[in-house]
Amino acid sequence: MEYQMRYTLIAASCLAALYSTSALSTETTQAQPIAQEQTLTPEQLYPPVDAKYDWLQLTSLELLKGEIKNLYDDKLEFESDELDTVFIDWEDVKVLQSSCIVSIGFTDLSTKTGRLLVENGKSYINGEEFDNADIMTIIAGDQSESNYWSSKITLGVNFRSGNTDQIDYSALAKTARRTTESRFNLDYIGNYSKTDGESRINNHRINSNFDWFISKQFYVRPIFAEVYKDPFANIEYRATVGSGLSYNIIDNSKTEWSVSGGPAYTYTRFDEVKAGEAEDDGSTAVVVETVFDTEVTSDIDFNTLYRVQYGNEKSGGYTHHAIATLEIELTSMFDLDGLGSHQQAATRC
């Protein structure tokens, strides 16, 4: 009897051990895929091959899908499927792949069209390899006219009431056409002010220029023009046409500072003249302009422009104007602009 009970206990112990081993093996088998999933790191993520969306991966390993819009001044404009339009510093791009054809302009002013893949500092266009640093511009789609144009309008109004009633209006409009080799700008600035029903300020300025890039920093300005109207300064209109050269002193993803200038001819038509005096005047002039734009934060930009024109005494002598704006991005379509400074001055020499 004692032998039989001992045999039964040994058999039970064997069955318990066998069951424990089987259960442990099952738990290990079930837990193994979970352990494998946990070994996936962010560095192993990579944009999928996609025929519908463009994909962007940042150096921070974040992934975005959407549409490539353009690349200018080392700033990539990307329309995210969820985040709308975002602007990414070119140096922060780890991987960029297009689902459709894009047009690329290089620092040697050559152009290529095809499907783009950027990864690990290298660029591939239809499989052909290029240095990532050689890319200067990217335009979504082929080189068609509709992909070159962009516009922006800023409107402002100010009401004051008290001892005097005053209304101030201001308007800024910008239109640009940019290709991989050239740039065309057309800007309008207008100011109007009325105090107690009587006009006090009423001036309008249109500026235009065409630039042809020789390199990333240097470009020729074959023509620039300005039309200015200010009856309170006795100027029915003043037209200036000239040509010159331009140079980018600073040109990176956050800051751009350029200086341009050259000889010009200015023609002025006066609003009122004394008896016996000429109603118009024409003379040679020299124009110098500097533009400074910088990114304060990812949503705030600070932009300034200062322009000097020197002509003869009758046409105004030394004239200049300056503009400073603080742009705050509200949405992909709307910005809040603060006009920090806008002044017109003339010194007769």
C-alpha positions in Angstrom: 0.0 0.0 0.0 2.8 2.4 0.9 4.5 1.6 -2.4 1.4 2.2 -4.4 0.7 5.6 -2.8 4.3 6.7 -3.4 4.0 5.7 -7.1 0.7 7.7 -7.4 2.3 10.8 -5.9 5.3 10.6 -8.3 2.9 10.2 -11.2 0.9 13.3 -10.1 4.1 15.3 -9.7 5.2 14.4 -13.2 1.8 15.4 -14.7 1.9 18.8 -12.8 5.4 19.4 -14.1 4.4 18.5 -17.6 1.4 20.9 -17.4 3.5 23.7 -16.1 6.1 23.3 -18.9 3.3 23.2 -21.5 1.6 26.3 -20.0 5.0 28.2 -19.9 5.7 27.2 -23.5 2.3 28.5 -24.6 2.7 31.8 -22.7 6.2 32.2 -24.2 4.8 31.6 -27.7 2.0 34.1 -27.2 4.2 36.7 -25.7 6.9 36.4 -28.4 5.1 38.4 -31.1 4.4 41.2 -28.6 8.1 41.3 -27.8 8.9 41.5 -31.5 6.5 44.4 -32.0 8.1 46.3 -29.1 11.5 46.1 -30.8 10.4 48.4 -33.7 12.1 51.8 -33.2 11.3 55.2 -34.8 14.5 54.9 -36.8 13.0 51.9 -38.6 10.0 53.9 -39.9 10.1 54.8 -43.6 7.6 56.5 -46.0 5.6 53.9 -47.9 5.6 53.7 -51.7 2.4 55.6 -52.6 1.0 56.5 -56.0 -1.6 59.0 -54.5 0.3 61.0 -51.9 3.7 62.7 -51.5 5.5 61.7 -48.3 7.8 63.8 -46.1 9.9 62.5 -43.2 11.7 65.1 -41.0 15.0 64.6 -39.3 12.9 64.3 -36.1 11.5 61.1 -37.7 8.0 62.6 -38.0 6.0 61.4 -41.1 3.6 63.5 -43.1 1.6 62.6 -46.2 0.1 65.2 -48.6 1.4 67.2 -51.5 4.6 69.0 -52.4 3.9 72.6 -53.3 7.3 74.2 -53.8 10.7 74.9 -52.5 12.1 78.5 -52.4 14.8 80.1 -50.3 15.6 76.7 -48.5 11.9 76.6 -47.3 9.8 73.6 -48.4 6.0 74.3 -48.6 4.1 71.0 -48.0 0.4 70.7 -47.9 -0.3 68.0 -45.2 -3.4 65.9 -45.5 -4.2 66.6 -41.8 -2.2 69.7 -40.9 -2.9 71.8 -44.0 0.1 73.9 -45.3 3.3 73.7 -43.4 6.7 75.3 -44.1 9.7 73.1 -43.4 13.4 74.2 -43.4 15.1 72.3 -46.1 17.8 71.2 -43.7 15.1 69.4 -41.6 14.0 67.1 -44.4 15.2 63.5 -44.0 13.1 61.8 -46.7 11.0 63.4 -49.4 9.3 61.4 -52.2 6.9 62.6 -54.8 4.0 60.5 -56.2 3.9 62.7 -59.3 6.2 64.8 -61.5 8.0 67.8 -60.1 10.3 70.4 -61.7 13.6 70.9 -60.0 16.0 73.9 -60.5 19.7 73.4 -59.5 22.3 75.8 -58.3 24.0 75.6 -61.8 20.7 76.9 -63.2 19.9 73.6 -65.0 16.5 72.0 -64.6 15.1 68.5 -64.4 11.6 67.1 -64.4 10.5 63.8 -63.0 9.7 61.8 -59.8 11.8 63.0 -56.9 13.2 61.0 -54.0 15.4 62.7 -51.3 17.1 60.6 -48.7 20.3 60.7 -46.6 21.5 63.9 -48.3 21.1 62.6 -51.8 18.4 63.3 -54.4 17.2 61.0 -57.1 15.2 62.2 -60.1 13.8 59.2 -62.1 16.6 57.2 -60.5 19.4 59.6 -61.5 21.5 60.7 -58.4 22.2 64.3 -57.4 23.7 66.0 -54.4 20.9 67.3 -52.1 22.7 70.6 -51.6 22.5 71.3 -55.4 18.7 71.7 -55.4 17.7 75.4 -55.4 14.0 75.3 -56.3 11.2 72.7 -56.6 7.8 73.4 -58.3 5.0 70.8 -58.1 4.0 69.5 -61.5 5.6 70.1 -64.8 6.9 73.6 -65.9 3.4 75.0 -66.7 2.3 78.6 -66.2 -0.3 77.9 -63.6 2.4 76.5 -61.2 4.4 79.7 -61.3 2.1 82.3 -59.8 1.2 83.3 -56.2 -0.6 86.3 -54.7 -1.2 87.9 -51.4 -3.5 90.8 -50.3 -3.4 92.7 -47.0 -6.1 95.2 -46.0 -6.2 97.5 -43.0 -8.6 100.0 -41.5 -8.5 102.2 -38.4 -11.3 104.3 -36.9 -10.8 107.1 -34.4 -13.6 109.1 -32.8 -13.5 112.0 -30.3 -12.6 115.6 -30.8 -12.0 114.6 -34.4 -13.3 111.7 -36.5 -10.5 110.0 -38.5 -10.6 107.0 -40.8 -7.4 105.4 -42.1 -7.2 102.8 -44.9 -4.2 100.9 -46.1 -3.7 98.1 -48.7 -0.8 95.9 -49.7 -1.0 93.5 -52.6 1.8 91.2 -53.9 1.9 89.1 -56.9 4.9 86.9 -57.9 5.9 84.6 -60.7 8.7 82.3 -59.9 10.3 79.7 -62.1 13.5 77.7 -61.6 15.5 80.4 -63.4 13.7 83.7 -62.9 11.4 85.8 -60.6 8.9 88.5 -61.4 7.3 90.7 -58.6 4.5 93.2 -58.7 3.6 95.1 -55.5 1.1 97.7 -54.6 0.9 99.9 -51.5 -1.9 102.4 -50.9 -2.7 104.7 -48.0 -5.7 106.9 -47.5 -6.8 109.0 -44.5 -9.7 111.3 -43.9 -10.2 113.6 -40.9 -13.6 115.2 -40.2 -14.6 114.4 -43.8 -11.5 116.0 -45.4 -8.8 113.9 -47.1 -5.4 114.2 -45.5 -3.4 111.3 -47.0 -3.9 109.8 -50.5 -0.8 108.1 -52.0 -0.4 105.0 -54.1 2.8 103.1 -55.1 3.3 100.3 -57.6 6.7 98.5 -57.8 7.7 95.9 -60.3 10.9 94.1 -61.1 12.2 91.1 -63.0 15.2 89.0 -61.8 17.3 86.5 -63.7 19.4 84.2 -61.5 23.0 83.8 -62.3 23.7 81.8 -59.2 21.9 81.3 -55.9 23.3 84.5 -54.4 23.7 86.7 -57.5 21.1 87.8 -60.0 20.6 90.4 -62.8 17.7 92.8 -62.6 17.2 93.7 -66.3 14.3 96.0 -65.5 12.6 97.5 -62.5 9.9 100.1 -62.4 7.9 102.3 -60.0 4.8 104.4 -60.4 4.0 106.8 -57.5 1.0 109.1 -57.0 0.6 111.7 -54.2 -1.4 114.8 -54.9 -0.6 116.2 -51.4 3.1 116.2 -52.4 2.1 117.9 -55.7 2.9 114.7 -57.6 0.2 113.7 -60.1 2.4 110.7 -60.9 6.1 109.9 -61.0 7.4 107.0 -63.1 10.8 105.5 -62.7 12.4 102.8 -64.9 15.9 101.3 -64.5 18.0 98.2 -64.5 20.6 96.9 -62.1 22.2 94.0 -60.1 21.2 92.2 -57.0 23.0 90.1 -54.4 21.8 87.9 -51.5 24.0 88.7 -48.6 22.2 86.1 -46.4 20.2 83.3 -47.9 19.2 80.4 -45.7 16.0 78.7 -44.5 15.3 81.3 -41.8 16.8 84.6 -43.0 17.1 86.4 -46.4 18.9 89.7 -46.8 19.4 91.1 -50.3 20.7 94.4 -51.8 20.0 95.7 -55.3 20.4 98.9 -57.2 21.3 100.6 -60.4 20.8 103.6 -62.7 17.3 104.7 -63.7 15.3 107.4 -65.4 12.5 109.2 -63.6 9.7 111.3 -65.1 7.5 113.4 -62.9 4.1 115.0 -63.8 3.2 117.7 -61.2 -0.3 118.2 -59.9 -0.2 122.0 -59.8 2.5 124.4 -61.0 2.9 128.2 -61.0 2.3 130.2 -64.1 5.3 129.9 -66.5 6.7 126.7 -64.9 6.9 123.4 -66.6 4.2 120.8 -65.8 6.7 117.9 -65.9 10.3 117.0 -65.5 12.6 114.1 -66.4 16.1 113.3 -65.1 18.5 110.4 -64.5 18.4 108.8 -61.0 20.1 106.2 -58.9 18.0 103.6 -57.0 19.2 101.4 -54.1 17.0 98.9 -52.3 17.5 96.4 -49.5 15.1 93.7 -48.3 15.4 91.8 -45.0 13.1 88.9 -44.1 13.6 86.6 -41.1 11.6 83.9 -39.4 11.1 84.8 -35.7 9.2 81.5 -35.0 7.6 78.9 -37.1 4.4 81.0 -37.3 5.8 84.6 -37.2 7.9 86.4 -39.9 9.4 89.8 -39.8 9.8 91.6 -43.2 11.4 94.9 -44.0 12.1 96.9 -47.1 14.1 100.2 -47.5 14.3 102.0 -50.8 16.4 105.1 -51.7 16.1 107.1 -54.9 18.3 110.1 -55.8 17.4 112.4 -58.7 17.5 116.1 -59.5 16.0 118.7 -57.2 12.9 119.4 -59.3 11.9 115.7 -59.4 12.2 115.4 -55.6 15.9 115.1 -54.9 16.6 112.4 -52.3 13.5 110.3 -51.6 13.1 107.2 -49.6 10.5 104.9 -48.1 10.5 102.0 -45.6 8.1 99.2 -44.8 8.2 96.8 -41.8 5.6 94.1 -41.3 5.1 91.4 -38.7 3.3 88.4 -40.3 1.5 85.9 -38.0 0.2 82.8 -39.7 -3.4 82.1 -38.6 -4.3 79.4 -41.2 -2.9 78.2 -44.4 -4.8 81.0 -46.2 -4.9 83.8 -43.7 -2.2 85.8 -42.0 -2.4 88.6 -39.4 -0.1 91.4 -40.6 1.1 94.2 -38.4 2.4 97.2 -40.4 5.2 98.4 -38.1 6.4 101.3 -40.2 5.6 102.9 -43.5 7.0 106.2 -44.3 7.7 108.4 -47.3 10.2 111.3 -47.1 11.9 113.6 -49.5 14.9 115.9 -49.1 15.6 118.4 -51.8 19.3 118.7 -52.4 
